[in-house]
Amino acid sequence: MAFELPKLNYAFNALEPHIDAKTMEIHHGKHHNAYVTNLNAALPGSGAENLSIEEICKNISKYSPAIRNNGGGHFNHSLFWEIMAPNAGGAPAGEVAKAIDTDLGGFDKFKTDFTQAGATRFGSGWAWLSVKPDGKLCVCSSPNQDNPLMDISDCKGTPILGMDVWEHAYYLHYQNRRPDYMTAFFNVINWNKVNENYLKAKK
Ligand code: MN
């Protein structure tokens, strides 16, 4: 069964002024679409043909670099579109807010650490908020299209929030100003969805 590009739950321009419509259109329609196409092309004969994208990530060391890069790209972006929303941002809510207080020293500290994770990721990659195998939250970053689900990850866990820090995520509007993009990203975080992901990951 071939993977498909998921539909966005909002219009390309819905996240403006924080993330511009052109960036969203190219990011979703070209970049994510290419990961899906290339993943589907890499699957035949790999042994991963009938696995979910989560199962592929969890066993990624068994598969080719093409599956690692494009499978990671598909999982990461599918999560990314969902943890953003118009009229969102602000402070976290629900159980994940309590866990950020307990496990990460509060929202302000989390914001600093998460931004730092994105800022110090040299080149292309992602910053993550994940639930570790022991149930606690953690912040880390990964290179390229790797993610914490992958068996090769040095910060294993279930990602519940991811911030894309590839230049393609911000260059049209912010050029080289990754810090400005990261500040803006906090205005579009869909904390209800992150909380939902948290509760699911804790089960
Ligand atoms: Mn991207």
Boltz pocket constraint, residues with backbone or C-beta under 6 A from the ligand:
constraints:
  - pocket:
      binder: B
      contacts: [[A, 27], [A, 31], [A, 77], [A, 164], [A, 166], [A, 168], [A, 169]]
      max_distance: 6.0
